[in-house]
Each structure stands twice: as structure tokens, then as C-alpha cells.
Amino acid sequence: PLLQRQLPDAARAVREQGFAVALHTSGVYPERLRDILPLVDWVGLDIKAPFDEYSLVTGGGDGSRTRDALHYIVQTGIPHELRCTLDPDFFDVARAGKMAMQLAQAGVSHLVLQACRDDVTRRNRSVPDEVLDAIRAQLPSVTCRF
């Protein structure tokens, strides 16, 4: 949505009609997010990996844009949800703990974890308890959606 130049006008129009505005983003346009936050009532932000390992998941970028987007969200205090899809082939204990530590250092207190689906069976892949424990050790509140 942040690619759309008309988004601020649309958000204003929605609010003028008495509706709340929610925005889902991956955080790749942090300055645009910062500028629209006064018009938004809630933000959902996807966290892909530890910020310094983003390119391993996304194929580009170093995670600094998402880190900056997170900073703006935390700084404003706007209600938000941070969520991460846990692929057990990518997230081992060290990587999961590192990501959670980076989030905690950024002022995050809650993270929603989502299951990665198997491409063939379309079923949720299981995440080792040790990986979940590594995240829970860094963040006071973790919700699992699997």
C-alpha cells in the first residue's frame, strides 16, 4: 500500500467517514510509513529474519528499512502487531534468538509467530521447541498461530 501515492488521501477520506485505518506492511518504505502514521490507527509489520540476515530470506536488502520502519512504529506508540513466519529450515536456535534480541533492543515486547506451510502438503511445518524457547527468552510476550 505504501507504493500508492494516493494512500494518504485515501486514509484521510476513510477517517473522515468515521472508520479506523489499518495498514499491513513489510516496512520497505520506512519514510512513507513515518509520514502516514498520523493517519493510521493500527499497523501490522512483517519481520522476516534478523535484520542483518534479511537478504537470505528476501533476496535483497539488509533489513535496515524494516528496522527503521519498526523504529517509527515503536517511537509513535501506535498500536501494532509484529509477526514472523517461522520456517524451520531457516530459523535455528541461534538465528531465532538473535532476531528476538534485536526486536527487544528496538523496544518490542510482543511478537506473533506464524507457521510456515509445506509447499507439497500445504500443512503447517512444525517448529522445534528450542527455537520457540530462544524467542521467548528475549521477548516477554509471544503468540503462536500454529
N, C-alpha and C positions, 0 to 999 in steps of 0.2 A: 504493500500500500504506500510506502514512503517514496516510491518512484513516481507516484501520481502527483503532479504539481497542483492539482485541484483539491488535494486532500484537506488542507486547512479550511478552505471554503466549505467543503462538504461537512467537515466536523462542526464548523460553526452553525451551518444550517440544521444539522441534526440536533445540536444542543438547543437552538432557538425553538425547536419543536417540542422540547421537554424531554428528549431522550438522552441517555448516557452514551458515551463514546468509548468503545474498547478497541484496542489496537494489538494485533499479533505481528511480531517482527523477529527477524533473525539478528537485528542490530547492525546490519552492514552500512547503514546510513545514519551514524550517530548524530551528526549535526542537524539533519532533518528531524530526527526524533526529538532532540532537545527543543527545537523550535515549535513542535506541535504539542509537546507535553502539557502546556497550559490549557489545551482544548480537549484533553483526553482524561477519562475517569479511571481507566484501568489499562495496564499493558501486560501482554504475555510475551516473554522473551525466551527464545530457544538458546540453550547452551549446548554446544556440540562436543567440546573437549576442553582440556586445559588450554588457556589462551595461547600459550606458546606452541601448541601442537595442533592448532586448527587446520593447518594446511594438510595434515594427514587425513582429515575427515572431509574437508571441503574441496581439496584440490587447489586451493589458492588462499592467500591472505594469512596473516599471522594471528588473528584473533583480537588484534588491538581495536578494531572497530566495534566489535561486540563488547569488549571490556569498557570502551568509552561509553557505549550506549547504556551499559549497566550502571556506570558511574552516574550518568544523568538521571536515571530512574531512581537510584538509591538517594541521590542528592535531593531530589524534589520530594521524596516521600510518597509518591503516587502509589496507590495500591497496584500490586503486580503479582505475577506468577512467573517464576523461572522454572523451566523444565528441561530435562535432558533425557534423550533416548539412549538407554544403555545397551550397546552392542557388546556381548561378552567376548567377541573376537578382538575388540579394540580396548575395552576397559578391563585392565587387570587391577590388582590392589593398589599398586603404586600410582598408576595414572588416575584412578578414581579418587584416591586420597589427595593427590596434587590438585585436581580440579576443585574439589571441595574446599581445600585450604585457600586457593585463590579466591573462591567465592566468599568465604568467610572474611578474608582480608579486605574484600571490597565492601563489606558491610551487609552481606546477605545472611539471613537467618533461616530461610526456608527454601527447600528445593523439591520439586516434583520429579520423580523418576518414572520414565515410561519404558515399557518393554520394546525390544527390537523384535520384529517379526521375521520368521524364517521365510525366505523367498519361495521355497518349494511348498511347504506345508501350510504357510500363512498362519502358523501358530506362534504365540509368543515364545521367544527363546528364554531359557532360564538364566538368571544372573547368580553367580556364586555368592553365598552369604558373606564371604570375606570382602567382596567388593562393596556390598551394601554397608558392611561394618566400617570400612575405610571412609565412606562418605559420612556416615552417622557420627563418626569420631570427630569430625570437623564442624558439622552444622547441627544446631540444636533441634531443628525440625525437618524431617524428611517424610514425604508422602510417596508411597509406591502405587502406581497404577498398573499393576500386573498381577 
